[in-house]
Amino acid sequence: MAKDLVNILFVGDIVGEPGLSLLETILPSLIDKHEADFVIANGENSHEGKGINRSIISRLYDLGVHVITGGNHSFAKWKVFDYMKEDGNILRPMNYPKGNPGYGFGLYDIPEMDKKIGVLNLQGRTFMQPIDDPFTTADWVIERMRDENADVIFVDFHAEATAEKLAMAWHLDGDISVFVGTHTHVPTNDARIFPHGTGYISDVGMTGSFDSVLGMDKNTSMKRFKLGTPHRYRLANGNNHLCAILAKVDLESGKCEHIEPIIYPAFNSSNLEG
């Protein structure tokens, strides 16, 4: 019997080996538990906190990840450029200027379903480096996806400002199935469905060490703020958590029927201590 819903599991920004190791431990069981049909993960911080490499890409594919999205650190490791040109399942923000390597969106078969999911990666401009307009980019890509009969459309908007994320979500409400915000590494408690059927969350959060400042060594980060001078970031470890989103989308209408955050292990007063 054909399914009416597709279950999409999205894993928030994976930060270095702590995030990868935790993912390797629990992602297969999460996929089984939530009967995930399609898995997406943001991997732009997976190699030592900035960028990604071929080895990590292979590890994520082996875990059952179908598409890897990026952000402002997508181009941090130049050795992956050629691989980005070859592999359409690795995405970087579509609104980077023309001439950069890689793909900003793709249309993919949903395993064991005669349906297609479009995945679009965008980057915001507020408090970030100025690149091309994400709004007009989104309009162009979504129209193309519709022309190619996408049944479901999923957007990872990598942005700093919550206002920009909300503005983009309202702009796209009803035209896409799911909108997730990434980049800030802090999970927000506002998962909801917009009036015209788009599932939304401002930021999924990160997968990595929370004994840290956004995944990086807290002492080094404190020095940067206290002294006002550059200090090389070091990756943190300990108190590792996975932050993800489960979205269920109606395959007939393309509208989100359910969206919920997944944080494992859950935060509580005992495990917030370093």
C-alpha positions as CSV (number, residue, x, y, z in Angstrom):
1,M,0.0,0.0,0.0
2,A,1.4,3.4,-1.0
3,K,2.2,5.9,1.7
4,D,0.4,9.2,1.9
5,L,3.2,10.9,3.8
6,V,6.9,11.2,3.4
7,N,9.0,11.4,6.6
8,I,12.0,13.8,6.2
9,L,14.7,13.8,8.8
10,F,17.0,16.8,8.8
11,V,20.2,16.9,11.0
12,G,21.4,20.4,12.1
13,D,24.9,21.7,11.6
14,I,27.4,18.9,12.3
15,V,30.4,20.4,14.1
16,G,33.6,18.3,13.7
17,E,34.4,14.9,15.0
18,P,32.2,15.2,18.2
19,G,29.1,15.7,16.0
20,L,30.1,13.0,13.5
21,S,30.8,10.4,16.2
22,L,27.5,11.0,17.9
23,L,25.8,10.8,14.5
24,E,27.4,7.5,13.7
25,T,26.2,6.2,17.1
26,I,22.5,7.2,16.9
27,L,21.5,8.2,13.4
28,P,20.7,4.6,12.2
29,S,18.4,4.1,15.1
30,L,16.7,7.5,14.6
31,I,16.0,6.6,11.0
32,D,14.4,3.4,12.1
33,K,12.5,4.9,15.0
34,H,11.0,7.7,12.9
35,E,10.7,5.6,9.7
36,A,12.6,8.4,7.8
37,D,12.2,8.1,4.1
38,F,14.7,10.8,3.2
39,V,17.6,12.2,5.3
40,I,19.3,15.5,4.9
41,A,22.2,16.9,7.0
42,N,24.0,20.2,7.1
43,G,27.7,19.4,6.9
44,E,29.4,22.8,6.4
45,N,31.1,22.6,9.8
46,S,31.9,18.9,9.8
47,H,35.6,19.0,9.1
48,E,37.4,20.5,12.1
49,G,34.6,23.1,12.5
50,K,34.8,24.6,9.0
51,G,34.1,22.9,5.7
52,I,33.8,19.3,4.6
53,N,36.0,16.7,2.9
54,R,35.5,13.6,0.8
55,S,36.0,11.2,3.8
56,I,33.3,12.9,5.8
57,I,31.0,12.9,2.8
58,S,31.5,9.1,2.4
59,R,30.8,8.6,6.2
60,L,27.5,10.5,5.9
61,Y,26.4,8.6,2.9
62,D,27.2,5.3,4.7
63,L,24.9,6.4,7.5
64,G,22.0,6.9,5.2
65,V,22.2,10.6,4.5
66,H,20.8,11.3,1.0
67,V,21.7,15.0,0.7
68,I,24.3,17.2,2.4
69,T,23.6,21.0,2.6
70,G,26.1,23.8,3.3
71,G,26.5,27.4,4.2
72,N,29.1,30.1,4.6
73,H,31.8,27.6,5.2
74,S,31.0,25.4,2.2
75,F,34.1,26.6,0.4
76,A,36.5,26.5,3.4
77,K,38.3,23.3,2.2
78,W,39.4,23.9,-1.3
79,K,40.3,20.2,-2.0
80,V,36.6,19.4,-2.1
81,F,35.9,21.8,-4.9
82,D,36.3,19.2,-7.7
83,Y,34.2,16.7,-5.8
84,M,31.4,19.3,-5.4
85,K,31.4,19.7,-9.2
86,E,30.8,16.0,-9.6
87,D,28.3,15.1,-6.9
88,G,24.9,16.7,-7.1
89,N,24.0,15.4,-3.6
90,I,26.4,17.9,-2.0
91,L,24.8,21.3,-2.0
92,R,26.1,24.8,-1.2
93,P,24.0,28.0,-1.1
94,M,22.5,28.6,-4.5
95,N,22.8,32.4,-4.3
96,Y,26.6,32.5,-4.3
97,P,27.7,34.4,-7.5
98,K,27.9,32.5,-10.7
99,G,31.2,30.8,-11.3
100,N,31.5,29.1,-7.9
101,P,31.8,25.3,-7.9
102,G,29.0,23.0,-6.9
103,Y,25.2,22.8,-6.9
104,G,22.7,24.9,-5.0
105,F,19.7,22.7,-5.4
106,G,18.7,19.2,-6.7
107,L,15.7,17.1,-7.5
108,Y,16.0,13.6,-6.0
109,D,14.0,10.3,-6.1
110,I,12.5,9.4,-2.7
111,P,13.6,5.8,-2.1
112,E,10.8,3.2,-2.6
113,M,8.4,5.9,-3.7
114,D,7.4,7.1,-7.1
115,K,7.9,10.7,-5.9
116,K,10.5,13.4,-6.1
117,I,11.9,15.8,-3.5
118,G,13.5,19.1,-4.4
119,V,16.1,20.4,-1.9
120,L,17.3,24.0,-2.1
121,N,20.2,25.5,-0.1
122,L,20.2,29.3,0.4
123,Q,22.3,31.8,2.4
124,G,21.1,35.0,4.1
125,R,22.8,38.4,3.7
126,T,22.1,40.1,7.0
127,F,25.2,40.2,9.2
128,M,26.9,37.9,6.7
129,Q,29.0,38.5,3.6
130,P,27.0,40.1,0.8
131,I,26.1,37.7,-2.0
132,D,23.3,37.5,-4.5
133,D,19.6,38.0,-3.4
134,P,18.2,34.8,-1.8
135,F,14.6,35.8,-2.4
136,T,14.8,36.1,-6.2
137,T,17.0,33.0,-6.3
138,A,14.4,31.0,-4.4
139,D,11.7,32.1,-6.7
140,W,13.6,31.0,-9.8
141,V,14.6,27.6,-8.4
142,I,11.1,26.8,-7.0
143,E,9.5,27.6,-10.4
144,R,12.0,25.3,-12.0
145,M,11.4,22.5,-9.5
146,R,7.6,22.8,-10.1
147,D,8.2,22.6,-13.9
148,E,10.2,19.3,-13.2
149,N,7.3,18.0,-11.1
150,A,8.7,18.1,-7.6
151,D,6.2,16.6,-5.2
152,V,8.0,18.0,-2.1
153,I,10.3,21.0,-1.7
154,F,12.6,21.4,1.2
155,V,14.7,24.6,1.9
156,D,17.7,24.9,4.2
157,F,18.2,28.7,4.7
158,H,21.6,29.3,6.3
159,A,21.3,32.7,7.9
160,E,22.2,34.8,11.0
161,A,19.1,37.0,11.4
162,T,15.9,35.4,12.6
163,A,14.0,38.3,10.9
164,E,15.5,37.4,7.5
165,K,14.5,33.7,8.1
166,L,11.0,34.6,9.0
167,A,10.7,37.0,6.0
168,M,11.9,34.3,3.7
169,A,9.5,31.7,5.2
170,W,6.5,34.1,4.8
171,H,7.6,34.8,1.2
172,L,7.7,31.0,0.4
173,D,4.7,29.9,2.5
174,G,2.6,27.6,0.3
175,D,5.2,27.3,-2.4
176,I,7.4,24.9,-0.4
177,S,6.8,22.0,2.0
178,V,9.5,22.6,4.7
179,F,11.7,25.5,5.7
180,V,14.5,25.0,8.2
181,G,16.9,27.7,9.4
182,T,20.6,26.8,10.1
183,H,23.8,28.6,11.0
184,T,23.3,30.0,14.6
185,H,23.9,26.5,16.1
186,V,21.3,27.3,18.8
187,P,18.0,25.3,18.5
188,T,14.9,27.4,18.6
189,N,11.5,26.4,20.1
190,D,9.3,27.7,17.4
191,A,8.6,24.7,15.1
192,R,5.2,25.3,13.5
193,I,3.2,25.1,10.3
194,F,2.5,28.3,8.4
195,P,-1.0,29.1,7.2
196,H,-0.5,27.8,3.7
197,G,1.2,24.5,4.7
198,T,4.9,25.2,5.1
199,G,6.6,23.6,8.0
200,Y,9.0,26.0,9.7
201,I,11.7,26.4,12.4
202,S,14.0,29.4,12.8
203,D,17.1,27.2,13.7
204,V,17.4,23.5,14.0
205,G,20.6,23.8,16.1
206,M,23.9,22.0,15.9
207,T,25.1,18.4,16.3
208,G,28.3,18.5,18.3
209,S,29.7,19.6,21.7
210,F,27.6,21.9,23.9
211,D,30.4,22.2,26.4
212,S,31.5,25.0,24.0
213,V,30.6,28.2,22.3
214,L,28.8,27.1,19.2
215,G,30.9,23.9,19.0
216,M,34.3,25.6,19.6
217,D,36.5,25.7,22.7
218,K,34.8,28.0,25.2
219,N,38.0,29.4,26.7
220,T,39.4,30.5,23.3
221,S,36.0,32.0,22.4
222,M,35.9,33.9,25.7
223,K,39.4,35.4,25.0
224,R,38.2,36.7,21.7
225,F,35.4,38.6,23.3
226,K,37.3,39.7,26.4
227,L,40.4,40.9,24.7
228,G,39.0,42.0,21.3
229,T,41.8,40.3,19.4
230,P,41.9,37.2,17.2
231,H,42.5,33.8,18.7
232,R,42.5,30.6,16.7
233,Y,39.4,28.6,17.3
234,R,39.8,25.1,18.6
235,L,37.1,22.4,18.4
236,A,35.4,21.5,21.7
237,N,34.4,18.1,22.9
238,G,32.0,16.8,25.6
239,N,28.3,17.1,26.4
240,N,27.5,16.2,22.8
241,H,24.0,16.5,21.5
242,L,22.2,15.9,18.2
243,C,19.7,18.5,17.0
244,A,17.4,17.5,14.2
245,I,13.9,18.0,12.8
246,L,11.3,15.5,11.7
247,A,8.8,16.7,9.1
248,K,5.9,14.8,7.6
249,V,4.7,16.0,4.3
250,D,1.5,15.0,2.4
251,L,2.6,13.7,-0.9
252,E,-0.6,14.7,-2.7
253,S,-0.7,18.3,-1.6
254,G,3.0,18.9,-0.8
255,K,2.0,20.5,2.5
256,C,3.6,19.8,5.8
257,E,1.3,17.9,8.2
258,H,3.7,17.7,11.2
259,I,7.0,19.1,12.3
260,E,8.9,18.5,15.5
261,P,12.4,19.0,16.9
262,I,14.5,16.1,18.0
263,I,17.3,16.7,20.5
264,Y,19.3,13.7,21.7
265,P,20.1,13.4,24.5
266,A,17.6,16.0,25.8
267,F,18.9,19.0,27.7
268,N,18.5,19.0,31.4
269,S,20.1,20.6,34.4
270,S,22.5,17.7,35.0
271,N,24.0,17.4,31.6
272,L,24.4,21.1,30.9
273,E,27.4,21.2,33.1
274,G,30.8,20.8,31.4
